[in-house]
Amino acid sequence: MRAAFFDVDKTVIAKASIPAFGRPLYRGGLINRRVIARALVSHIVYLHLGASERKLERLRESMLTLIKGWDHDGIKEIVREAFVETVEPIIYAEALDLIEAHRAAGYKVYLVSASPDVIVQPLAEHLGVDGAIASRPLVGDDGRYTGEMEFYSYGPFKAEAMRELAEAEDLDLAESSAYSDSYTDLPMLEAVGHPVAVNPDRVLAKVAREREWEVMQFTKPVRLRDRMSVPSLPVTVSLAGFTAATSVCVLVAWRILHGWRPTRGLHRARLQ
């Protein structure tokens, strides 16, 4: 069994997932405007400069300090209620195309992210993928976050979790694919036979060139429901759109099934 592993931030969605929930957490009284402002600044830096190990470590520590004492079930409820308004509009159309193509070809599909499981798991369910690997802040007996981390899904730990999952699910990592934007995910990309750099930061772009890895650019966030056909359209137009989309999925699925390794030409077209 082959699998496809997708990083989340800047790979499946167009923004960092944690700052994206600033407004719902503010409405819930869990953070203030100062925290939101700092998160926005960090997000801008992340988008333009990437996430170094030091930055991610600082982010981890600040996140654990921030959420200490928060009610775990309460956070899950806030995230799920705000998911459609917060994350659904920023999912990349190109990522959806790839996920659909891999699933059509019989791959298992997983999200792999350093973001907390309360954010990543709803996204996995929303996309209908097979599962998710995510960070798990430690929850005490009282149901509140302790300020410690049970599992940090970062760097080499992502790769370790992927190997454990592969053993449990009988996945062939040598025949599997992985997609990420950050050089901190090199262990994740190196764990599979078909690594792909998506919207790569400068360091990952350099590594991808040196190792001749495929590079993809995702640029089109789209609501999942907007990809569905609209009944009010003329039948001929709807059928034409459906036929074109189906042809792409069939073509990509056929290539994957026959040992396809992504080609630069096809990915430059972003599966259009």
N, C-alpha and C positions, 0 to 999 in steps of 0.2 A: 504494500500500500504506500502510495506517495502522498506527500502533504505540501501545502503552501503556507508559509508563516508570514504574517503581515505585522510590521510595526504599526502603531496607531498615529501618533502625532506627526504631522507633515507627510504622512504616507497614506493613511486611510482618510484622515480628516485634515482640513487646511489650517488648523490652529492647534496650539497646545491644549490638551483636554482639561487640565486642572484650572488654568485661568478662565477658560470658557464658562465655568460654572460660578464665576464670581458674583454675578447678579442674583442667581437663585439663592446662594449662600448668604448674601447680604439681606435679601428679603426675609430669609429665615432667622435673621438676627445672629448669625454665627461669625460674621466678619464685618469690619467697618470700611469706610471709604479709603482710608489710608492703606489697608491691606490690598484692596482692589487696585489702587494706583501703583503700588509696588509690583503687583502681579502683571499689570499691563506693561510696565517698563521691562520687566524680565522677559515677557513674551516677545516684545519687539527685538530685544537683543538676541533672543533665541532664534527668531525667524531669520535674522540677517547674519549672525555670526555662528550659529550652531550651538550645540551644548557640549562643553568640555566636561571631563570627569570632575573637575573641581566645581564647576557650576552645578552639575547634577547632585553632587554630594551636599552642597550648600542648600539646594532646593529640597533635598530629602530631609535634612535636619530642620529647616524652617517649617516644612510641611508637618513633620511629626510634632514640633512644638505647638504649631497652630491648632492641630486637631485634638490635642490631648484633652480628654474630658468630654469630647463630643460623643453623643449617643449614636452608636453604629446603625441601628435600625432607622433612626431619624434621618441620618444622612442618606441612607438607601432610598428612603421615601422622597426626599427632596430631589435627588438625582433623577429618579424615575419620573417624577412629575414634570421636571424641567427638561427632560431629555429631548423631546420633539422640538422645542423652541431653541435649545442650546446647541445640540450636536447634529441633529438630523439635517439642518440646512448647509453644513460645512463638510459633508462627506464628498470625497472626490469621485466624479463620474468614472474616471479611468480606473480607480481602485475597484469600484463596483463591477466594471467590465471584467477585470482580471479575476476577481473572486468568482463571478458567474462562470467564466471560462474554465477555471480550475475545477469547480464543482461539476460542470458538465463533463469534464474529462475523467471524473472519478476520484479526484484528489480529496483528501480531507483538508479543511481550511481552518487555521487558528490565528487569533490575534495574539500578539506578544508585545507587552507594553510595561514600562516602568510606572505608569499611572496606577492609582489604586483600583482594586478589583470592583469597588462599588461603581466606578465609572466604566471600566472596560467590559465587565460582564453584561451590563445592559446593551452596550454597543454590539457585542457578539450575538446576543439574542435578537437584536433589531436586524442585523445583517443575515441571520440564519446560518452562521458558521458553526463548526463542530465544537469549538471551545475557545478558551482564552488562558493565557499565562499573564499574570499581573501581580503587582506588589500587594502584599497583605499586611496592613498595619495591625499590630497586636491588639486584640480586644479583651478586656478584663472580664471577670465574673459578673461585674455589674453591667455589662453590655456597652461599656464606654471605652474609647481608645486610650491606651496607656501611655502613648508617646514613644513607644518602641515599635520596631519593625519585625514581624514574624518572618517575612520573606521579601527581599528587595529584588524585583525583576529588572536587573540592570547588568549591562556588560556581560561578563563571563557567566553570571547567574542565569541569564536568559538562555544561553547555550546549554548549560547544565540541565535546566528544566526541559528544554527541547529534547535532549538526549533521553531523559527519564520518560518523557511522554512517548518518544519513539519506541522505547523498549516495551512500555506498557501497551501500546496500540499497534505494535508490529509495523512501524513506519520505516521506510527506507530513506534515510536522510541523504544518501548519495544521489538519489533520484528525485529529491525534493527541492523546492524553491523557497527563497526568503527575500523579503523586500523591506528596505529601511532607508532612512535619510541621513543617519548620523554615524560618524566614525566610531562612536562609543558602542555601536552595535556590530563591530567587526566580528566578535566571537559568534554572534548569531548568524551572520552572513557566511562565515567560514565553516559553520556546522553543516551546511547543505552543499549539494553538488551544483546548484544553479542560483548563485547569489545575484541580486539585482539592486543597484543603487537608485533610489527614487528621490528626486529633489535633493540631491546630496549636498552636504556642507562641503567646505573647501577641502578638508582633509580626506573625506570619503571619496570625493570626486577624483582626487589625485591617486588614491589607492585603486579606484576602479579603472582608471586609465592604465596604470602600471600593470594591473592583473588582467586587463581586457575583459572586465565585467560589463554586463549590460547596464546602461544608464537610461533612466526614464524621467520625464518631466510630467507631473500631474498639475493641471492648471484650472480645472473646471469643477468647482464644488456644485453639487446638485442635490435637491431633496429627493429622497428615495421614491416618494409617491409621485413626483413629477416625471419619473421615468416610465410610469405606467401609461398605457394608451388611454386617450380621452374619448369616451363614447360619442360626444357631440360632433367630432370631426367626421368629414365624409369618409365613407367606407374605403374608397380607393386610396385615400391618403393614409388612413390608419393601417391598411394592409401593406402599403408600400413601406412605411416606417417599421412595421413589425417584421417584414421580410428582410429588410436591410439589417436590422439588429440581430435577427436570427442567423443570418448568413455569417456575420462576424463571429458570433459565439460558436457556430458549427466549425468554422475554419480554424479558430484558435484551439478548440477542443480537439479537433483532428490532429493538429500539429503536436499538441501536448501528448496525446496518446501514442504518437509515433516517435517519441523521444525528442520532441521539439525543444530546442533551447532558444529563448527569445532572441529575435534578430533586431538589429538597430533600426532597420527600415520600418518594421511593423510597429515598434515602440515609439518611433518618432511620430508616427501617425496616431499614437495613443488609442489604438483599437477603434478608430472611427470607421 
